[in-house]
């Protein structure tokens, strides 16, 4: 696969007329279920090629590239994401095409030390001016972002029945799903990552946090990003940035984001809204775990269209890591741990400022 993938990228670059100033191509570690990444050494600044293994949004190859290129183009205005350089269209060499983005030299996030930098990066994204409604496409831009995420969770939850879960775990998840509120206080949509776990950030030599994975951006509630950056199921996912946060560290993360946004607690960042988004993001992650557990043993989709969680698309080491994390998160003790943290965080946020 490595030599074949490099050769296929070289062929696609040549077809696009982008091969002249590239000196070498290096396959990077296989760390994600959605993309292969290759480092392109070239005259001037280096690039990274992001070659989709699948579309997590269920899109065909061209629509997936269009969506992802919009994510990078719009998020780069924050100054905390890589710049989009070019798009490689689907071809015989690369059936799903690829994106070329500016390479970011940095290290993995260290928690909790880098939480302020992550909060500032997210604030930079969330502070971007919303475009007029007609200009928000192709990004997902639901009129009611809370209801839209709840619907996604409900759809993923259908896999609970096929994931062969411990009955106690399934019952606990279903009880939490039933506890989600039908509505939230009025909260303004912003451009969000919807994939802001700490493993998706690199920290530069200047201490800036750069969010390097942007394929799932949408217009939604910032609380989803804040949750994804600080939940137990996020901070313990990536091997290089793994950490368990204390409640007071999470509180300060939220407060640092509020200060970076230049706001006081409001409908946008009230305790009720932030905690509801946190619970929903956790349940989104748990139902995704059930979905992956049920689907990863399937044969890869030969049509290379849409979503595909087949383990055949990733290295054995990555699949083993994902399996270990999924099994860990879907245990009674860890579910109770996160539930207790939600309760403690509610109390801590109420005491710190409301």
Order of alpha helices (4+ residues) and beta strands (2+ residues): alpha-beta-beta-beta-alpha-beta-beta-beta-alpha-alpha-alpha-beta-beta-beta-beta-alpha-alpha-alpha-alpha-alpha-alpha
